[in-house]
Amino acid sequence: MTSNPIRLLLVDDDPLVRAGLCLMFGGDDGIEIVGEAADGSEVPARVEELRPDVVLMDLRMPQVDGLTATEELRARADAPEVVVLTTFHADEQVLRALRAGAAGFVLKDTPPAQIVAAVRRVAAGDPVLSPLVTRQLIKRAAGPDTYTDRRGRAKARLEALGEREREVAVAVGRGRSNAEIAAQLYMSVATVKAHVSRILTKLDLNNRVQIALLAHDAGLLDGELDQGR
């Protein structure tokens, strides 16, 4: 782990919220707020200028919303991690932001220590999203017809994976850490990491949250496909 502080960019249209976040993170020596933005339209220039490690992104802003800003940001080759800041547990925009590559989300009324911990986890490469929350998001934010269509597309995409890669994808979808996956599947942690990297490459994904979402979409976590094709 690097000794350098995590570089954090705050994006929210409410100056009081930004001031509160500054106070919240100001007491943590391991996190440095390198800048602020009041709208999604400001994010590309601020990221280019400040090179943050993590962006804490409000979803609802007047000109360019956080969803659009997240989609554009995560399309960059050198994109920082994004944590979505929202007032809603299950929301279509939250789900779309996660599909676009956000590493998780936190509610605005989350206790300060947990928001700080979320930024630290994402900076370390761990998603801030439990399998239960993933399932609830998919269930509440999409109708049955849309879900059926998405399941077919997800199954087709997962055909690119080998048997062991599918097993690792299932374990990632169930929220297992690399060490837990290694113990469950009788392989080394290094092998698990290699499988995860290959899954991301093969499926053109950029983090474990997206693997989990795809596994949910395809029904891998419902027991339908756990025994293979």
Buried (B, 14 or more C-beta within 10 A) or exposed (E): EEEEBBBBBBBBBBEEBBEBBEEBBEEBEBBBBBBBBBBBBBBBEBBEEBEBBBBBBBBBBEEBBBBBBBBBBBEEEEBBBBBBBBEBEEBEBBBBBBBBBBBBBBBBEBEBEEBBBBBBBBBEEBBBBEBEBBBEBBEEBBEEEEBEEBBEEBBEBBEBBEEBBBBBBBBBBBBBBBEBBBEBBEBEBEBBBBBBEBBBEBBEBBBBBBBBBBBBBBBBBEEEBEEEE
